[in-house]
Amino acid sequence: MFQSDPSSDQMASNNKTMKMPEPHNNKEEHYHLFSFSSGDTALKYNGEITCTEPGNILEVLKRNEIFRELMDKVEGREVVIVNQKGAIVEHFPCCLIKKDETLVIYTLPKTETPAIDGKRELEQGKEVEQGKEVEQGKEVEQGKEVEQGKELEQQKSTFVTFCVEAKGGKYMTGKEILKKKKHKKYSPLCIYAKHGDTVKSALESDGRFSDIVFEKTCILHEVPQNRTHIVMSTVVNSAKDRKFQIAQMEQTRKKASATTKSNISDTGFKSEGDTTQPSQSNPNSTSEEGPSVENMTQERQEIQANKKQKYIPMPDSREILQILHNQFKGLLDHMKSRYPQEKSESEVIELMREEFGKKSEGFTEVYRLTELAEVTTSVCKVEHKLTEGTGFLLFDNFILTNGHLFKDEGVLVGKTLSLPITVTFNFDTPHGSGQWKVNVKPEVVAIQYGVDRWKRQVDHAILELRTPLKGKKFPPGLLQKYGPVPQTGGIYIIGHPDGGFKKMDYTTIIEVEQRNAAESKHLGENQSSIMLIKEIIGGNEFYEQIMQGKPDVLTYNTFCLYGASGSPVINPSHCQVINGIPVYGCQVIAMHTGGFSYKCKETHETQSVIEYAIPLRTILENVLVYLVETNNVQTLSRFTDVAMKNPHLFELIAILITELEATSPPEYTDILNGIWNTISQSGKRDEMQKLIIERSVGISGIGLRC
């Protein structure tokens, strides 16, 4: 069945509307016919429902066998129901659905990482048990609800519906008025309430609006007329069948702005070049709309005087001051002792100059930023009808992304994609100018999800792209920039979080020894959600392994969460010495994969305890073994051609050849011939043979065991 995310489940449990169920039974008085269809083009379903028992709309839909089949097909996704007025909530009364009306059913992706799959299964188990309890309760109350059925038709006439745009109006544009951004595209939202309810209570009971709507002095601004305003305390009766935008009252906004300016003025601060005195500002000038400048100055002086009268000295301040005085001499002596006694004053000054000089290390060379910008061109958005993520061009026309993007039922049949996959390059701006798309070939080159033969976490897929449109060409692949994972330092993550335009986040590697400290810091900063966090990470075997440093993964904290799965992790500080000069460059070291996320109770934002990436070395080793086992000579040869330009990949190919020749099965003959032919064409056959001989003693078992 459909699964909403944890925040929506919690929201539903807290909504006031859950206390307003429609009565059941009374089939004689409740009868209407409506239909539904799937809005997802990949899943075409249509059904007709004859409703004889009142209930909320989701309950009524679940009674239909076709709808239940649709739910099974897209298990784990959130449902959005749209009627002829707009998107309705799941607890929308079915009696408000008009005769012969068609509901359109959409489903939204909920990207789950391997780290939280266990929690999802636990929640599903809880829902099953809760469902059984609810059914038992219904049987007990069935007799009582017979009489309530007659009241439903009377209540039907007391309901009011109105619509609210998902985008904010005046002074609210750009602000997130919905708890979930992905609901924006189903605007407007159709709201229901009872006669006598206020607008505020109706929006609160609906459950889809964020706290900013209720914290600010907001109003409903009627569209498209742009004339009528309704405040939150207004009774909903007058809003029936009208459409509104949520706006902020202009007077409130001006008052807040004036208060801010007044507070700034009251401080008495002025710029260095300002020599104007308040008393010289034409004291005789007056305004019909307000007090004179002289009066305003006097008022400010009175305010300052009142502030001074309210001054209260800190308790025991004299005693504290004396303690600090007594400690000062000892502190000064301690600081002097840190410098060797034999150092002269000039030497100390030189030492200070050297310390100051180290500040220049914080600068970033422009050529490094230029290379980083070139890397971003190879990052792309990957999407299909059920989910979306990030990928990057590996080499030629092959992209690398996460395997869990294709784990939904019906997406992958064997090694063939059953849904069309689209890749978007150059989606770098909010308006999307310059972006271009290319389709993915249905045959998957390589895919793994779970644990590999060496018990390492894997989650990758290599897809082959079709030929781009005329005038477009693929950016350079990032395989040639492969490098090992550093133990410490800063990294960049480049991706498409939330399916939006490309973003780049700079963060720092959390070393294995610091992972527990990072967890403690996060718990300390999020005390209100500590029980929820403990529920997510408690008993999670993969999380415990990460904390112990067992799995070969890279850990950090980042703002790139959902939609950024498959992003390349870049080390911008790789250094090599050229002609005696250190030159820094970018290396692709890993692929961002997931984290341990939850919905913060205070901000309602998605946060994560810690995030992780799988090293590119782990991915490439598994990909090479996969290509060998599937006898994919052509792709392996193309991989080898790129590897000849990178010293780390050159060594990896040497390991592969050594282990293939050690096993010497007949089926590997074509593979070995293809690899050696490619090496010969690159002119590095002698160099490869020399490396294999030099490292043959310790090379077996380093990584590949075909």
C-alpha positions as CSV (number, residue, x, y, z in Angstrom):
1,M,0.0,0.0,0.0
2,F,1.0,3.6,-0.2
3,Q,3.4,4.9,2.4
4,S,3.7,8.5,3.3
5,D,6.9,9.8,4.9
6,P,7.3,9.8,8.7
7,S,6.4,13.5,8.8
8,S,3.2,13.0,7.0
9,D,2.3,10.1,9.3
10,Q,2.9,12.2,12.3
11,M,1.0,15.1,10.8
12,A,-2.0,12.9,10.2
13,S,-2.0,11.7,13.8
14,N,-2.0,15.2,15.1
15,N,-4.5,16.8,12.8
16,K,-7.8,18.0,14.3
17,T,-9.6,16.6,11.3
18,M,-8.9,13.0,12.5
19,K,-11.5,13.7,15.2
20,M,-14.1,14.4,12.5
21,P,-14.6,11.0,10.9
22,E,-17.7,10.5,8.7
23,P,-20.2,8.0,10.0
24,H,-20.4,4.6,8.3
25,N,-23.2,2.4,7.2
26,N,-26.7,3.8,6.3
27,K,-26.3,2.6,2.7
28,E,-29.8,3.7,1.9
29,E,-29.2,7.4,2.4
30,H,-25.6,7.5,1.2
31,Y,-25.1,6.6,-2.5
32,H,-23.0,8.3,-5.2
33,L,-20.9,7.3,-8.1
34,F,-17.4,8.6,-9.0
35,S,-14.3,7.4,-10.8
36,F,-10.5,7.7,-10.5
37,S,-7.6,7.4,-12.8
38,S,-3.8,7.3,-12.4
39,G,-1.9,10.5,-13.2
40,D,1.4,8.6,-13.5
41,T,1.9,7.9,-17.2
42,A,3.9,4.9,-16.4
43,L,1.0,3.3,-14.5
44,K,-2.3,3.6,-16.3
45,Y,-5.2,2.6,-14.2
46,N,-8.8,3.6,-14.3
47,G,-11.6,2.6,-12.0
48,E,-15.2,3.4,-11.0
49,I,-16.5,3.5,-7.4
50,T,-20.0,3.2,-6.2
51,C,-19.8,4.6,-2.7
52,T,-22.5,3.4,-0.3
53,E,-20.7,3.8,3.0
54,P,-19.5,7.3,4.1
55,G,-15.9,7.8,5.0
56,N,-12.8,9.8,4.1
57,I,-11.8,9.7,0.5
58,L,-8.7,7.4,1.0
59,E,-10.8,4.9,3.0
60,V,-13.4,4.8,0.2
61,L,-10.7,4.4,-2.5
62,K,-9.1,1.5,-0.6
63,R,-12.4,-0.5,-0.8
64,N,-11.9,-0.7,-4.6
65,E,-9.9,-3.7,-5.9
66,I,-8.4,-1.8,-8.8
67,F,-7.1,1.0,-6.5
68,R,-5.6,-1.6,-4.1
69,E,-3.8,-3.1,-7.1
70,L,-2.4,0.3,-8.0
71,M,-1.2,0.8,-4.5
72,D,0.6,-2.5,-4.5
73,K,2.4,-1.5,-7.7
74,V,3.8,1.7,-6.1
75,E,4.2,0.5,-2.5
76,G,6.2,2.9,-0.4
77,R,5.2,6.1,-2.3
78,E,3.1,9.0,-1.1
79,V,-0.4,9.5,-2.6
80,V,-1.7,12.8,-3.9
81,I,-5.4,13.0,-4.8
82,V,-6.7,15.7,-7.1
83,N,-10.4,16.5,-7.8
84,Q,-11.8,19.1,-10.2
85,K,-11.0,21.9,-7.8
86,G,-7.5,21.0,-6.7
87,A,-5.4,18.7,-4.5
88,I,-7.4,17.3,-1.5
89,V,-6.2,15.7,1.7
90,E,-6.6,12.0,2.4
91,H,-9.2,12.8,5.1
92,F,-11.4,14.7,2.7
93,P,-15.1,13.6,3.2
94,C,-16.3,11.5,0.4
95,C,-19.7,13.1,0.5
96,L,-18.1,16.3,-1.0
97,I,-17.1,14.4,-4.1
98,K,-19.6,15.3,-6.8
99,K,-21.6,12.7,-8.8
100,D,-19.7,11.3,-11.8
101,E,-16.5,13.3,-10.8
102,T,-13.1,11.8,-11.7
103,L,-10.3,11.9,-9.2
104,V,-6.7,11.8,-10.5
105,I,-4.2,9.8,-8.4
106,Y,-0.6,10.8,-8.4
107,T,2.3,9.2,-6.5
108,L,5.4,11.0,-5.2
109,P,8.8,9.4,-4.6
110,K,10.2,8.9,-1.2
111,T,13.9,8.2,-1.6
112,E,15.0,5.8,1.0
113,T,18.7,5.0,1.7
114,P,19.8,1.5,2.7
115,A,20.4,2.9,6.2
116,I,16.7,3.5,6.9
117,D,15.1,0.6,5.1
118,G,14.9,-1.3,8.3
119,K,13.0,1.4,10.0
120,R,10.6,1.6,7.2
121,E,9.9,-2.1,7.5
122,L,9.3,-1.7,11.2
123,E,6.8,1.1,10.6
124,Q,5.0,-1.1,8.1
125,G,4.7,-3.8,10.8
126,K,3.3,-1.2,13.2
127,E,0.8,0.0,10.7
128,V,-0.5,-3.6,10.1
129,E,-1.0,-4.1,13.9
130,Q,-2.7,-0.7,14.1
131,G,-4.9,-1.6,11.2
132,K,-6.1,-4.7,13.0
133,E,-6.9,-2.8,16.1
134,V,-8.9,-0.2,14.1
135,E,-10.9,-3.0,12.3
136,Q,-11.8,-4.6,15.7
137,G,-12.9,-1.2,17.0
138,K,-15.1,-0.7,14.0
139,E,-16.9,-3.9,14.6
140,V,-17.6,-3.0,18.1
141,E,-18.9,0.5,17.2
142,Q,-20.8,-0.7,14.1
143,G,-24.1,-0.7,15.9
144,K,-23.6,2.8,17.2
145,E,-22.8,4.2,13.7
146,V,-26.1,3.2,12.1
147,E,-27.8,6.2,13.6
148,Q,-24.9,8.5,12.8
149,G,-25.4,7.7,9.1
150,K,-28.6,9.8,9.0
151,E,-26.6,12.8,10.3
152,L,-24.1,12.7,7.5
153,E,-26.5,14.0,4.8
154,Q,-27.4,16.8,7.1
155,Q,-23.7,17.6,7.7
156,K,-23.0,17.6,4.0
157,S,-24.8,20.9,3.5
158,T,-22.8,22.4,6.4
159,F,-19.4,21.7,4.8
160,V,-17.5,24.5,2.9
161,T,-14.8,24.1,0.4
162,F,-12.4,26.7,-0.9
163,C,-9.0,26.7,-2.7
164,V,-5.6,28.1,-1.8
165,E,-2.7,28.5,-4.2
166,A,0.5,26.6,-3.2
167,K,2.6,29.7,-3.9
168,G,2.5,32.6,-1.6
169,G,1.1,36.0,-2.6
170,K,2.1,39.5,-1.7
171,Y,5.1,39.7,0.7
172,M,5.1,35.9,0.9
173,T,6.6,35.1,-2.5
174,G,9.7,32.9,-2.2
175,K,8.7,31.7,1.2
176,E,7.8,28.0,1.8
177,I,4.1,28.1,2.9
178,L,3.8,24.3,2.5
179,K,5.4,21.6,4.7
180,K,6.4,19.7,1.5
181,K,7.9,21.5,-1.5
182,K,6.8,18.7,-3.8
183,H,3.1,19.5,-3.3
184,K,3.6,22.8,-5.1
185,K,3.0,21.4,-8.5
186,Y,-0.5,20.2,-7.5
187,S,-1.7,23.8,-6.9
188,P,-4.3,24.9,-5.9
189,L,-5.1,23.0,-2.7
190,C,-8.7,22.3,-2.0
191,I,-9.6,22.9,1.7
192,Y,-12.7,21.8,3.5
193,A,-14.2,22.9,6.8
194,K,-17.5,23.1,8.7
195,H,-19.7,26.1,8.9
196,G,-18.6,28.2,11.8
197,D,-14.9,27.2,11.7
198,T,-12.4,30.0,11.2
199,V,-10.0,30.2,8.3
200,K,-7.1,29.5,10.6
201,S,-8.6,26.4,12.1
202,A,-9.4,25.1,8.6
203,L,-5.8,25.5,7.4
204,E,-4.4,24.0,10.6
205,S,-6.7,21.0,10.3
206,D,-5.8,20.5,6.6
207,G,-2.2,19.8,7.8
208,R,-0.3,20.7,4.6
209,F,0.7,24.3,5.5
210,S,3.9,25.2,7.3
211,D,4.1,27.1,10.6
212,I,5.1,30.4,8.8
213,V,1.5,30.7,7.7
214,F,0.3,30.8,11.3
215,E,3.3,32.6,12.9
216,K,3.1,35.7,10.7
217,T,0.0,37.9,10.4
218,C,-1.2,36.4,7.1
219,I,-4.4,36.9,5.2
220,L,-6.2,35.2,2.3
221,H,-6.0,37.4,-0.8
222,E,-8.6,36.5,-3.4
223,V,-7.4,35.7,-6.9
224,P,-7.7,36.7,-9.7
225,Q,-9.8,39.7,-8.6
226,N,-7.0,41.0,-6.2
227,R,-9.6,43.0,-4.3
228,T,-10.9,41.0,-1.3
229,H,-8.8,40.2,1.8
230,I,-9.9,37.7,4.5
231,V,-8.1,37.6,7.9
232,M,-7.4,34.3,9.6
233,S,-10.1,34.8,12.3
234,T,-12.8,35.1,9.7
235,V,-15.5,32.4,9.6
236,V,-15.1,30.2,6.6
237,N,-18.8,30.5,5.5
238,S,-18.0,33.5,3.2
239,A,-15.0,31.7,1.6
240,K,-17.1,29.0,-0.1
241,D,-16.1,28.1,-3.7
242,R,-13.5,31.0,-3.8
243,K,-9.8,30.9,-4.6
244,F,-7.1,32.6,-2.5
245,Q,-3.4,33.2,-2.1
246,I,-1.8,33.5,1.3
247,A,-0.3,37.0,1.7
248,Q,1.0,39.1,4.5
249,M,-0.8,42.2,5.8
250,E,0.9,45.3,4.4
251,Q,0.4,47.3,7.6
252,T,2.1,44.6,9.6
253,R,5.0,44.4,7.2
254,K,5.5,48.2,7.3
255,K,5.2,48.2,11.1
256,A,7.9,45.5,11.4
257,S,10.1,47.4,9.0
258,A,9.6,50.7,10.9
259,T,10.4,49.0,14.2
260,T,13.6,47.6,12.9
261,K,14.6,51.1,11.6
262,S,13.7,52.7,14.9
263,N,15.8,50.3,16.8
264,I,18.8,51.0,14.6
265,S,18.3,54.7,14.9
266,D,17.9,54.6,18.7
267,T,21.4,53.2,19.1
268,G,22.8,56.6,18.1
269,F,25.3,55.1,15.7
270,K,26.4,57.0,12.6
271,S,29.0,56.7,10.0
272,E,32.5,58.3,10.2
273,G,31.6,60.9,7.5
274,D,28.3,61.9,9.0
275,T,28.7,65.3,10.7
276,T,25.1,66.3,10.8
277,Q,23.6,66.9,14.2
278,P,19.9,66.0,14.8
279,S,19.2,69.5,16.2
280,Q,20.4,71.1,12.9
281,S,17.9,69.3,10.7
282,N,15.6,72.2,10.1
283,P,13.7,72.2,13.4
284,N,10.9,74.4,11.9
285,S,9.9,71.9,9.3
286,T,6.7,70.0,10.1
287,S,4.7,67.2,8.5
288,E,1.0,66.8,8.3
289,E,1.4,63.1,8.6
290,G,3.6,62.9,11.6
291,P,5.7,64.6,14.3
292,S,8.6,67.0,13.4
293,V,12.2,65.9,13.4
294,E,12.7,67.9,16.6
295,N,9.9,66.1,18.4
296,M,11.2,62.7,17.1
297,T,14.7,63.6,18.5
298,Q,13.1,64.4,21.9
299,E,11.2,61.2,21.9
300,R,14.4,59.3,21.2
301,Q,16.1,61.1,24.1
302,E,13.2,60.1,26.4
303,I,13.5,56.5,25.3
304,Q,17.2,56.5,26.0
305,A,16.6,58.1,29.4
306,N,14.0,55.4,30.2
307,K,16.4,52.7,29.2
308,K,19.0,54.1,31.5
309,Q,16.5,54.2,34.4
310,K,15.9,50.5,33.8
311,Y,19.6,49.6,34.2
312,I,20.2,46.8,36.8
313,P,23.7,45.9,37.8
314,M,24.8,42.3,37.6
315,P,24.7,40.6,41.0
316,D,28.1,40.1,42.6
317,S,29.9,41.9,39.8
318,R,32.5,43.5,42.0
319,E,33.5,40.2,43.4
320,I,33.7,38.6,40.0
321,L,35.8,41.6,38.7
322,Q,38.2,41.1,41.7
323,I,38.6,37.4,40.9
324,L,39.5,38.2,37.3
325,H,42.0,40.8,38.4
326,N,43.7,38.2,40.6
327,Q,43.9,35.7,37.8
328,F,45.3,38.1,35.2
329,K,49.0,38.0,36.4
330,G,49.1,34.2,36.4
331,L,47.6,34.1,33.0
332,L,50.1,36.6,31.7
333,D,53.1,34.7,33.1
334,H,51.7,31.5,31.5
335,M,51.5,33.1,28.1
336,K,55.1,34.4,28.4
337,S,56.3,31.0,29.3
338,R,55.1,29.6,26.0
339,Y,57.9,31.5,24.2
340,P,61.5,30.2,24.8
341,Q,63.5,32.6,27.1
342,E,66.4,32.8,24.7
343,K,64.3,34.4,22.0
344,S,64.9,38.1,21.5
345,E,62.1,40.6,20.9
346,S,63.0,40.7,17.2
347,E,62.7,36.9,17.0
348,V,59.3,37.0,18.7
349,I,58.1,39.6,16.2
350,E,59.4,37.4,13.3
351,L,57.5,34.4,14.8
352,M,54.4,36.5,14.9
353,R,54.9,37.5,11.3
354,E,55.2,33.8,10.3
355,E,52.0,33.0,12.1
356,F,50.2,35.8,10.3
357,G,51.6,34.6,7.0
358,K,49.8,31.3,7.5
359,K,46.5,33.1,7.0
360,S,47.3,33.1,3.3
361,E,46.8,29.4,3.2
362,G,43.0,30.0,3.5
363,F,43.0,31.4,-0.1
364,T,42.0,29.3,-3.1
365,E,43.8,29.6,-6.3
366,V,41.7,30.6,-9.3
367,Y,42.9,27.8,-11.5
368,R,41.6,25.3,-8.9
369,L,38.2,26.9,-9.1
370,T,38.3,26.8,-12.9
371,E,39.0,23.1,-12.8
372,L,36.2,22.5,-10.3
373,A,33.8,24.4,-12.6
374,E,34.8,22.1,-15.4
375,V,34.1,19.1,-13.2
376,T,30.5,20.3,-12.6
377,T,29.7,20.1,-16.3
378,S,29.9,16.3,-16.1
379,V,27.3,16.1,-13.3
380,C,23.8,15.4,-14.4
381,K,20.3,14.8,-13.1
382,V,18.9,11.3,-13.4
383,E,15.1,10.8,-13.3
384,H,12.3,8.4,-14.2
385,K,8.6,8.4,-13.3
386,L,9.1,7.1,-9.8
387,T,12.2,8.9,-8.5
388,E,15.1,11.2,-9.2
389,G,18.7,11.5,-8.3
390,T,22.1,12.6,-9.5
391,G,24.8,11.0,-11.7
392,F,28.0,11.9,-13.5
393,L,29.6,11.0,-16.8
394,L,32.3,8.3,-16.1
395,F,33.8,7.9,-19.5
396,D,32.6,8.0,-23.2
397,N,28.8,7.9,-23.0
398,F,28.6,6.0,-19.7
399,I,27.2,7.5,-16.5
400,L,27.6,6.4,-12.9
401,T,24.8,6.8,-10.3
402,N,23.3,4.9,-7.4
403,G,21.7,1.5,-7.8
404,H,18.9,2.2,-5.3
405,L,17.3,4.6,-7.8
406,F,16.1,1.6,-9.7
407,K,15.1,-0.8,-6.9
408,D,11.4,0.0,-7.0
409,E,9.3,-2.9,-8.3
410,G,8.7,-2.8,-12.0
411,V,11.6,-0.4,-12.8
412,L,14.2,-3.1,-13.7
413,V,13.4,-6.5,-15.2
414,G,16.5,-8.6,-15.3
415,K,19.1,-6.3,-16.7
416,T,16.6,-4.2,-18.7
417,L,15.0,-0.9,-17.6
418,S,11.2,-1.1,-18.1
419,L,10.7,2.7,-17.6
420,P,12.2,5.4,-19.7
421,I,15.2,7.1,-17.9
422,T,16.2,10.7,-18.7
423,V,19.5,12.4,-18.0
424,T,19.7,16.2,-17.9
425,F,23.0,18.1,-18.3
426,N,23.7,21.8,-17.6
427,F,20.7,22.2,-15.3
428,D,22.6,24.9,-13.5
429,T,20.1,27.8,-13.0
430,P,16.6,28.0,-11.5
431,H,15.0,28.8,-14.9
432,G,16.9,26.0,-16.5
433,S,18.4,27.9,-19.5
434,G,21.0,25.9,-21.4
435,Q,20.0,22.5,-20.1
436,W,19.7,19.6,-22.5
437,K,18.4,16.0,-22.1
438,V,19.4,12.6,-23.4
439,N,17.7,9.2,-23.0
440,V,19.3,6.1,-21.4
441,K,19.6,2.8,-23.3
442,P,17.4,0.2,-21.6
443,E,20.2,-2.4,-21.2
444,V,22.0,-1.7,-17.9
445,V,25.8,-2.0,-18.2
446,A,26.4,-2.9,-14.5
447,I,24.4,-2.6,-11.3
448,Q,24.8,-3.7,-7.7
449,Y,22.9,-2.9,-4.5
450,G,23.6,-4.3,-1.1
451,V,26.8,-6.0,0.0
452,D,29.5,-7.3,-2.4
453,R,31.5,-10.6,-2.1
454,W,34.0,-8.9,0.3
455,K,31.1,-7.7,2.6
456,R,31.5,-4.1,1.5
457,Q,28.5,-1.8,1.0
458,V,27.8,-1.3,-2.7
459,D,25.1,0.8,-4.4
460,H,25.9,1.7,-8.0
461,A,24.7,1.5,-11.5
462,I,26.4,2.2,-14.8
463,L,24.1,3.3,-17.6
464,E,24.8,3.9,-21.3
465,L,23.4,7.1,-22.9
466,R,22.0,7.4,-26.4
467,T,23.5,9.8,-28.9
468,P,22.7,13.4,-27.9
469,L,20.8,15.7,-30.1
470,K,22.5,17.5,-32.9
471,G,24.8,20.3,-31.7
472,K,25.3,18.7,-28.3
473,K,28.3,16.7,-27.1
474,F,29.1,14.9,-23.9
475,P,31.3,16.7,-21.4
476,P,34.6,15.0,-20.4
477,G,34.3,11.9,-18.2
478,L,35.4,12.0,-14.6
479,L,37.0,8.6,-14.5
480,Q,40.3,10.1,-15.6
481,K,40.2,12.2,-12.4
482,Y,39.9,9.2,-10.1
483,G,42.0,9.4,-6.9
484,P,42.2,7.6,-3.5
485,V,40.2,8.7,-0.5
486,P,42.2,11.1,1.8
487,Q,42.0,10.5,5.5
488,T,41.2,14.2,6.3
489,G,40.4,17.5,4.6
490,G,37.7,19.3,2.8
491,I,35.6,17.9,0.0
492,Y,33.0,19.1,-2.5
493,I,29.7,17.3,-3.2
494,I,28.1,18.4,-6.5
495,G,24.5,17.3,-7.2
496,H,20.8,18.0,-7.7
497,P,19.3,18.0,-4.2
498,D,15.4,17.7,-4.2
499,G,15.6,17.4,-8.0
500,G,16.4,21.1,-8.4
501,F,19.2,22.8,-10.2
502,K,22.8,21.9,-9.6
503,K,24.3,22.8,-6.3
504,M,27.7,22.4,-4.7
505,D,28.3,21.9,-1.0
506,Y,31.7,22.2,0.7
507,T,32.2,20.0,3.8
508,T,34.8,18.2,5.8
509,I,35.6,14.5,6.1
510,I,34.7,13.1,9.5
511,E,37.5,10.7,10.4
512,V,36.7,7.3,11.8
513,E,38.0,8.4,15.3
514,Q,35.7,11.4,15.2
515,R,32.4,9.7,14.2
516,N,31.2,9.1,17.7
517,A,32.0,12.7,18.6
518,A,30.1,14.0,15.6
519,E,27.1,11.9,16.7
520,S,27.2,13.3,20.2
521,K,27.4,16.9,18.8
522,H,24.4,16.3,16.6
523,L,22.3,14.9,19.5
524,G,23.3,17.8,21.7
525,E,22.2,20.3,19.0
526,N,18.8,18.5,18.4
527,Q,17.5,17.7,21.9
528,S,13.9,18.0,20.8
529,S,14.2,15.2,18.3
530,I,16.5,12.9,20.3
531,M,13.9,10.2,20.8
532,L,13.2,10.1,17.1
533,I,16.9,10.0,16.3
534,K,17.5,7.2,18.7
535,E,14.7,5.2,17.1
536,I,16.3,5.6,13.7
537,I,19.9,4.7,14.6
538,G,19.2,2.3,17.5
539,G,19.7,-1.3,16.5
540,N,20.7,-0.3,12.9
541,E,23.6,-2.7,12.2
542,F,25.0,-0.7,9.2
543,Y,25.0,2.5,11.3
544,E,26.8,0.7,14.2
545,Q,29.4,-0.6,11.7
546,I,30.0,3.0,10.4
547,M,30.5,4.2,14.0
548,Q,33.1,1.5,14.5
549,G,34.9,2.2,11.3
550,K,34.3,-1.2,9.8
551,P,32.7,-0.5,6.5
552,D,34.9,1.1,3.9
553,V,32.9,4.3,3.5
554,L,33.6,8.1,3.7
555,T,31.6,10.1,6.3
556,Y,30.7,13.8,6.5
557,N,27.8,16.2,7.1
558,T,26.1,17.8,4.1
559,F,23.0,19.7,3.1
560,C,22.7,17.6,0.0
561,L,20.1,15.0,1.0
562,Y,17.2,13.6,-1.1
563,G,17.8,13.9,-4.9
564,A,21.6,14.1,-4.4
565,S,22.2,10.4,-4.4
566,G,24.8,9.6,-7.0
567,S,26.7,12.9,-6.6
568,P,30.5,12.8,-7.1
569,V,32.6,13.6,-4.1
570,I,35.5,15.7,-5.1
571,N,38.9,16.2,-3.3
572,P,40.0,19.7,-4.4
573,S,43.4,19.5,-2.7
574,H,45.2,16.8,-4.6
575,C,48.8,18.0,-4.9
576,Q,51.5,17.0,-7.4
577,V,54.8,18.6,-8.0
578,I,55.5,19.8,-11.5
579,N,59.0,21.3,-12.3
580,G,59.5,21.7,-8.5
581,I,56.2,23.6,-8.1
582,P,53.3,22.1,-6.1
583,V,50.2,22.2,-8.3
584,Y,46.8,21.4,-6.9
585,G,43.9,19.7,-8.8
586,C,40.6,17.9,-8.3
587,Q,40.2,14.2,-7.9
588,V,36.9,12.2,-7.8
589,I,37.2,10.0,-4.8
590,A,33.7,8.6,-4.0
591,M,30.0,8.7,-4.7
592,H,27.5,10.3,-2.3
593,T,25.0,7.5,-1.4
594,G,22.9,8.2,1.7
595,G,22.5,9.1,5.3
596,F,20.5,8.5,8.5
597,S,17.7,11.1,8.1
598,Y,14.7,12.3,10.1
599,K,12.3,15.2,10.2
600,C,13.2,17.8,12.9
601,K,10.2,18.5,15.2
602,E,11.0,22.1,15.6
603,T,11.8,23.2,12.1
604,H,10.0,20.4,10.2
605,E,13.1,20.2,8.0
606,T,14.8,17.0,7.0
607,Q,18.1,16.5,8.8
608,S,20.6,13.7,9.0
609,V,22.8,12.4,11.8
610,I,25.7,11.6,9.4
611,E,26.0,11.0,5.7
612,Y,28.3,8.6,3.8
613,A,29.8,8.0,0.4
614,I,31.1,4.8,-1.1
615,P,34.7,5.1,-2.3
616,L,35.2,5.0,-6.1
617,R,37.8,2.3,-5.7
618,T,35.2,0.0,-4.2
619,I,32.8,0.7,-7.1
620,L,35.4,0.3,-9.8
621,E,36.7,-3.0,-8.5
622,N,33.1,-4.4,-8.5
623,V,32.4,-3.0,-12.0
624,L,35.6,-4.6,-13.4
625,V,34.6,-8.0,-11.9
626,Y,31.1,-7.5,-13.3
627,L,32.4,-6.7,-16.8
628,V,34.6,-9.8,-16.7
629,E,31.9,-12.1,-15.5
630,T,29.5,-10.9,-18.2
631,N,32.3,-11.1,-20.8
632,N,31.7,-7.4,-21.8
633,V,35.0,-7.1,-23.8
634,Q,34.0,-3.8,-25.6
635,T,33.2,-1.8,-22.4
636,L,36.2,-3.2,-20.6
637,S,38.5,-2.2,-23.4
638,R,37.1,1.4,-23.4
639,F,37.6,1.5,-19.6
640,T,41.2,0.3,-20.0
641,D,41.9,3.1,-22.6
642,V,40.9,5.7,-20.0
643,A,42.8,3.9,-17.3
644,M,46.1,4.3,-19.2
645,K,46.0,8.1,-18.5
646,N,45.6,7.7,-14.7
647,P,48.4,6.2,-12.5
648,H,45.9,4.8,-9.9
649,L,43.7,3.2,-12.6
650,F,46.9,1.9,-14.3
651,E,47.7,0.0,-11.2
652,L,44.1,-1.3,-10.9
653,I,44.4,-2.7,-14.5
654,A,47.7,-4.4,-13.5
655,I,45.9,-6.1,-10.6
656,L,43.1,-7.3,-12.9
657,I,45.6,-8.7,-15.4
658,T,47.6,-10.5,-12.7
659,E,44.6,-12.2,-11.2
660,L,43.1,-13.1,-14.6
661,E,46.3,-14.7,-15.7
662,A,46.7,-16.5,-12.3
663,T,43.3,-18.2,-12.7
664,S,43.7,-18.7,-16.5
665,P,40.2,-20.0,-17.4
666,P,39.5,-20.3,-21.1
667,E,36.5,-18.0,-21.0
668,Y,38.9,-15.1,-19.9
669,T,41.0,-15.3,-23.1
670,D,39.0,-12.7,-25.1
671,I,38.9,-10.4,-22.0
672,L,42.7,-10.6,-21.6
673,N,43.4,-10.2,-25.4
674,G,41.1,-7.1,-25.4
675,I,42.9,-5.5,-22.4
676,W,46.4,-6.1,-23.8
677,N,45.4,-4.8,-27.3
678,T,44.2,-1.6,-25.7
679,I,47.4,-1.3,-23.6
680,S,49.5,-1.8,-26.7
681,Q,47.6,0.8,-28.7
682,S,48.3,3.3,-25.9
683,G,52.1,2.5,-26.1
684,K,52.3,1.4,-22.5
685,R,52.7,-2.4,-22.9
686,D,56.3,-2.5,-21.6
687,E,55.4,-0.2,-18.7
688,M,52.5,-2.5,-17.7
689,Q,54.6,-5.6,-17.9
690,K,57.3,-4.1,-15.8
691,L,54.7,-3.0,-13.1
692,I,53.2,-6.5,-13.1
693,I,56.6,-8.1,-12.6
694,E,57.6,-5.7,-9.8
695,R,54.4,-6.1,-7.9
696,S,53.6,-9.7,-8.6
697,V,54.6,-10.8,-5.1
698,G,52.2,-8.6,-3.2
699,I,49.6,-7.9,-5.8
700,S,47.3,-10.9,-5.3
701,G,44.4,-10.2,-3.0
702,I,44.7,-6.5,-2.9
703,G,41.3,-6.0,-4.5
704,L,40.1,-8.1,-7.3
705,R,39.5,-11.9,-7.1
706,C,37.7,-12.8,-10.3
